[in-house]
Amino acid sequence: MWGIYLLVLLIFLIASMIRILREYERGVIFRLGKFQSVKGPGLILLIPVIDKMVKVSLRIIAMDVPPQDVITKDNVSVKVNAVVYFRVVDPAKAIIEVEDFLYATSQLAQTTLRSVCGQAELDELLAEREKINARLQQIIDEHTDPWGIKVSMVEVKHIDLPQEMQRAMARQAEAERERRAKIISAEGEYQAAQRLIDAAKKIEESPVAIQLRFLQTLTEIATEKASTIVLPIPLDLLKPFIKKEN
């Protein structure tokens, strides 16, 4: 009977000594409460009761930042949410320097998002998204570096505007499209008028051109409908008779 108990105890001790860590995992070892080392991946042997291990993942974590109420620099109230991509690069710091690095990073990302977006105007938030992302990534990375965390990217996902602001922006966009349409139309009329002026100058240089254009117009009229066309006698044909009479 005692042999069975000893065998069970031995199996329990061996099981508590052996740990297997995956390639993306590391184990922070504490011996009698004091930091010992960081081990892994692979097979890890621990001293029962004396050693304690905290497992840390080194994979990139995508953390969603909840929508934050932000008042922009030009006093527009918006809701902004984002996503933060980060990973643990120093498992010992991530466990020792901060109680819960996931919660701490989330809270830091929320406050930084409100601060950075509050310092920008609405047009800057909408048009310069990459600049805002780079600023967020820089600030969060600087504050999480003592925790052994590397922030690789921060992306603003959505900016929720009030309904009245959306309607105002829609009217502004429509007015801008109308303005461009009028400018294009005026530019077309200007170019057409310029072409007519150039054509008039060419015709003035060559009087025969007006007669050719006159005949071309008659041809176009005759093609469209069957009609009778009365041609005036050119004055050039009457000049010899006028001179002879004089």
Secondary structure, DSSP 8 states (H G I E B T S, - for coil): -HHHHHHHHHHHHHHHHEEEE-TTEEEEEEETTEEEEEE-SEEEE--TTTEEEEEEE-S-EEEEEEEEEEE-TTS-EEEEEEEEEEEES-HHHHHHT-S-HHHHHHHHHHHHHHHHHHTS-HHHHHH-HHHHHHHHHHHHHHHHGGGTEEEEEEEEEEEE--HHHHHHHHHHHHHHHHHHHHHHHHHHHHHHHHHHHHHHHHHHH-HHHHHHHHHHHHHHHHHHS---------HHHHHHHHHHH-
